[in-house]
Amino acid sequence: MKKYQLGEFEEVVMLTVGVLYNEAYGVSIKKEIESRLARNVSVGALQTALKRLEDKGYLKSHDGEATEERAGRPKKYFEITALGKKALEHMKSTRDELWGAIPKMAWNTKIASV
């Protein structure tokens, strides 16, 4: 099912939006990914992924209240749509099927030292 394919970073972003639930906005998403995955995330890469996921219909956004600390600009909050939930469920079931298909014998092989 090609229509539900997500890139690895897109999947991480969507899962993080789910984790943050009502507090999922750019800075909080970036911080959550960086803290949970010990991975640096550029603002540009995150904004591009959020825009792409919105364009696909997997996320939707709405503006919060304008705040003085943000010079009157509102935070843009994100949430997972019904289509986005289907995409994540598809990714999870695909991964689970692949993990389940690995023969136990494959896990018993020794890794050669480098």
C-alpha positions in Angstrom: 0.0 0.0 0.0 2.1 2.8 -1.3 -0.3 5.6 -0.1 0.6 4.8 3.5 4.4 4.9 3.1 6.3 7.1 5.4 10.0 7.9 5.5 11.8 7.1 8.8 12.0 10.8 9.9 8.3 11.4 8.9 7.3 8.4 11.1 9.4 9.7 14.0 7.8 13.2 13.6 4.3 11.7 13.6 4.9 9.5 16.5 6.3 12.5 18.4 3.2 14.5 17.6 1.2 11.6 19.1 3.4 11.5 22.2 3.0 15.3 22.8 -0.7 15.2 22.0 -2.1 18.7 22.7 1.4 20.2 23.1 2.8 19.3 19.7 4.2 22.5 18.1 7.5 23.0 16.3 9.9 23.6 19.3 8.3 20.9 21.5 8.5 18.4 18.7 12.1 19.2 18.1 13.0 19.0 21.8 11.1 15.7 22.2 12.8 14.0 19.3 16.3 15.2 20.3 15.8 14.1 23.9 14.2 10.7 23.2 16.5 9.7 20.2 19.6 11.6 21.2 19.5 13.0 17.6 20.0 16.6 16.5 17.1 17.9 14.4 17.4 21.0 12.3 14.4 23.4 12.3 14.4 23.4 8.5 14.2 19.6 8.3 11.4 19.5 10.9 9.4 22.2 9.2 9.8 20.5 5.8 8.6 17.2 7.3 5.6 18.8 9.1 4.6 20.6 5.9 4.9 17.4 3.8 2.9 15.4 6.4 0.2 18.1 6.3 0.1 18.1 2.5 -0.3 14.3 2.6 -3.3 14.7 5.0 -1.6 12.9 7.9 -1.3 15.9 10.1 -3.4 19.0 10.5 -2.5 22.2 12.3 -4.1 25.1 14.0 -2.8 28.3 15.5 -2.7 28.8 19.3 -2.9 32.1 21.1 -0.5 34.8 20.2 2.0 35.4 23.0 4.1 38.3 24.0 7.2 36.1 24.3 6.8 35.2 20.6 6.4 38.8 19.5 2.6 38.4 19.0 3.0 35.3 16.8 0.9 32.3 17.7 2.3 28.8 18.1 1.3 26.3 15.3 0.0 23.1 16.9 -0.2 19.8 15.1 -2.4 16.8 15.5 -2.6 13.4 13.7 -5.6 13.0 11.4 -7.6 9.8 10.9 -5.6 9.2 7.7 -2.4 9.7 9.6 -3.5 7.2 12.2 -4.1 4.7 9.4 -0.7 5.4 8.0 1.0 4.8 11.4 -1.0 1.6 12.0 0.0 0.4 8.5 3.7 1.1 9.2 3.5 -0.6 12.6 1.8 -3.7 11.2 4.3 -3.9 8.3 7.2 -3.7 10.7 5.7 -6.2 13.1 5.2 -8.6 10.1 8.8 -8.2 9.1 10.1 -8.7 12.6 7.9 -11.8 13.0 9.2 -13.3 9.7 12.9 -13.3 10.8 13.8 -16.9 11.6 15.0 -17.5 15.2 18.1 -19.1 13.7 19.0 -15.7 12.1 19.4 -14.2 15.6 21.8 -17.0 16.7 24.5 -16.1 14.2 27.6 -14.6 15.6 28.7 -11.2 14.4 32.3 -11.3 13.1 34.5 -8.8 15.0 36.0 -6.0 12.9 
